[in-house]
Amino acid sequence: MDKLKTGIIAPPGLPAMPARWFDRKGLVQIGLLALLLLAPLAAYLLGHIYYINLASRITVIAMAAVGLNLAIGYGGMVSFGHAAYFGLGGYVAGISAYHAFDFTPFMSWPVAIPGSDSMLVIWLAAILLCGLLALAIGAISLRTTGVYFIMITLAFAQMMYYFANSWPSYGGEDGLPIYLRNTLPLVDTNQPLVFFLICFAGLLLSMAITSRLMKSRFGAALTMARLNDTRLATAGISPYPIRLMAFVISAMITGLAGALYADLNGFISPTMLSWHFSGELMVIVILGGVGRLYGPLAGAILFVMMETLLGGLTEYWKLFLGLMLLCVVLFAKHGVMGWLAGRERNE
C-alpha cells in the first residue's frame, strides 16, 4: 500500500515511476513537452522547415519567460526590464559573430579580446555579462518596492535600448546581421532540427534549474521573502540578498535565451531591448500561470500560435490577445496551467 502511495510499482531492476507523473498535473506537463518535441519532428519528416523554426522560436521565448517567471512568480519582483538581458544576450552573440567573421578583435586594449563563433564561448559570455548587469541593476532597484521597482527596471532597459540605437558600429537602429550561425562542437547548427534540439535542451535545463532552486532552502527563503519578508528577517535571514540572487539567476536564463534567439533569426536589433518585448514576456507568464514551472511554456505556445495564426488574418490580432488576457485575469487567475492542471497544493 505504501508503494502505491509513493510511486508506480516497476518490474525488478527498473526504478519506480513517481505517482505524480500520472496525475492530472503530470500528464499535462508531459503533454506540453511532447507537443513541443513531436511537432518539429513531424515537420522535419514532412519537409516543412518553417514549422521547425517556429517551434524553435516558441522554445526560446519560453526559456526567456522561465527566467522572468523566477523573478515575478517565485520572487514577487515585477520586473518590466527583462528585455535588457534578452537583448544583451543577443548582442553578445551578434557582436562576437561579427568580429569572428571579419577576423577583427572586439577589443585590443588593455587586453586583446577576439571575436568567436563558438556557441559555448558566447553562452558563457552572455550569462556572465547578464549576471553582472543584473547584479548592478538589482542592487539599486531592489532597495525599492512596488511601482518604483517596476519603473527603475524599465528605466535601465530603456537606457540600453537607446544606447543600442545610437551605436553605429553595430548597426544602430538598423540592427546587425549574423551571416553565419555560430557553431557547436560535433553538431551542425545550421540544420533547423538540430538547432531546435539545442534550444529544447536549454529550455529543459532552465526549468530544471528553477525547479531545483525552488525545492531547496534557497527557494523556501525566496518564497517567504515574497509572502512575508518581515517574518523571514525575524528568522535571521535578510530578504535582500535572497531576492538579489534570484534576480541575477533570472537575468542569466533570459540572457542565454537572447543569445539563442539571435542565432535563430540571424539578426540583432534594438527591438530586442525594447519595453514592448518586456511586456510580451510578462503577458506570456501571466497567460501560462504566474509561479507555475510549466506556465512559461504554455504561455509561449499560446502567444506565438495566436501571433502566427491570427496575425496572418488581421493586423489587429493583439486585440484578441488582450481579450484572452482579460479572461485569464478574471476567470483563470492561475493561467492556462491552472485551468489545465488544476491549482498547486500551496496556492
C-alpha positions, -999 to +999 in steps of 0.1 A: +000+000+000+029+024+008+044+017-026+011+027-043+012+060-024+048+068-033+050+056-069+041+031-096+055-004-090+080-012-117+094-046-128+125-058-109+156-039-118+138-008-131+132+024-110+096+031-099+078+059-117+067+087-093+029+087-090+028+125-096+037+120-132+004+101-137-018+126-120-036+155-139-007+179-135+019+154-146+000+144-177-004+180-187+033+187-183+043+156-203+017+166-229+032+200-233+068+187-237+056+160-261+037+185-282+067+208-284+091+180-292+070+159-316+056+188-337+090+198-352+099+161-356+068+157-377+075+189-396+110+176-404+097+143-418+072+162-439+098+187-451+083+218-435+113+238-423+092+268-413+074+249-386+107+237-371+119+273-369+085+282-354+090+256-327+125+269-320+110+304-316+084+291-291+112+273-272+135+302-269+107+327-259+095+301-233+131+299-220+132+337-216+098+336-198+112+309-175+138+335-164+112+362-159+089+338-140+116+331-115+116+368-107+079+375-109+062+343-100+086+329-073+102+361-061+074+386-064+097+410-083+077+426-111+105+434-135+095+454-166+130+455-179+140+419-186+143+428-223+176+443-213+191+409-205+174+393-235+188+419-258+222+419-242+225+381-247+215+387-284+241+415-288+268+393-273+261+366-299+258+391-328+289+412-319+310+381-313+300+366-346+306+399-364+342+401-352+348+364-358+335+368-394+357+399-400+387+385-381+389+417-360+392+419-323+364+432-302+389+450-280+426+455-284+435+475-253+443+469-225+438+433-234+430+417-268+395+402-269+389+384-302+355+376-317+342+340-315+317+319-334+316+292-307+283+289-290+299+277-258+320+308-256+291+331-265+268+314-240+293+318-212+299+354-221+262+362-223+255+345-189+283+363-172+276+398-186+238+395-180+246+383-144+269+414-138+243+437-153+215+423-132+237+425-101+242+462-107+206+469-116+192+447-088+215+462-062+198+496-069+162+486-078+157+460-050+161+488-025+126+499-036+093+481-040+061+482-059+058+507-088+092+522-080+109+488-087+089+485-119+099+519-131+136+515-122+139+482-141+121+498-171+144+529-170+176+508-171+162+487-200+153+519-219+188+533-214+202+502-230+177+504-258+186+540-267+223+532-264+219+503-289+200+527-312+229+552-311+257+526-316+265+529-353+295+505-351+270+476-348+241+488-370+224+513-347+187+513-352+191+492-384+205+463-365+233+439-373+230+407-394+247+374-384+259+360-417+268+325-404+251+307-375+275+302-346+289+267-341+288+240-315+312+210-314+302+178-330+268+191-344+257+211-374+238+241-360+227+251-395+203+222-395+169+235-383+161+204-363+195+202-347+192+239-336+157+232-322+170+203-301+197+227-288+170+252-278+149+224-263+178+212-242+183+248-230+146+251-220+147+218-201+179+229-183+164+263-173+133+246-160+154+220-141+175+248-125+143+267-115+127+235-101+159+226-082+162+261-067+126+263-056+129+229-038+160+239-019+163+260+012+170+290-011+136+285-027+119+284+007+136+316+017+127+332-016+090+322-012+089+336+023+105+368+011+077+371-014+050+362+012+063+380+043+098+394+043+094+407+078+089+371+091+119+360+071+140+388+086+130+378+121+142+343+114+177+357+109+177+357+070+179+390+052+155+391+022+177+415+002+205+391-008+179+363-015+160+385-039+192+398-055+205+363-062+171+352-077+171+384-098+206+376-111+198+340-119+166+351-136+186+375-158+212+348-167+185+325-180+169+353-200+202+363-214+210+328-226+177+328-244+186+360-261+218+346-275+199+316-289+172+340-304+199+360-322+213+328-338+178+317-347+169+349-365+204+356-379+199+392-369+200+415-338+184+449-334+174+473-306+139+459-307+152+430-286+158+456-259+125+475-261+099+477-234+074+460-258+093+428-255+094+430-217+056+434-219+053+404-241+073+383-217+051+394-189+019+386-209+033+351-216+040+345-179+005+357-169-012+336-197+007+305-188+004+309-150+024+330-127+047+309-104+040+277-123+070+258-136+054+249-170+035+282-172+060+300-194+059+270-219+021+270-220+020+308-224+047+308-251+029+282-271-004+301-269+012+335-276+032+325-306+004+304-321-020+334-318+006+357-333+011+333-362-024+322-369-044+354-361-015+376-373-019+360-408-056+370-408-055+405-394-030+431-382-052+437-351-046+402-337-034+418-304-070+428-298-079+392-294-048+386-273-059+414-250-094+398-247-078+365-238-056+380-213-086+398-197-104+365-195-074+348-179-071+375-153-108+375-145-117+338-147-085+318-147-062+336-122-037+307-123-034+309-161-036+282-187-017+257-165-041+264-136-070+257-160-055+225-174-036+211-145-055+225-115-042+246-087-009+239-069-012+224-034+005+255-019-017+280-037 
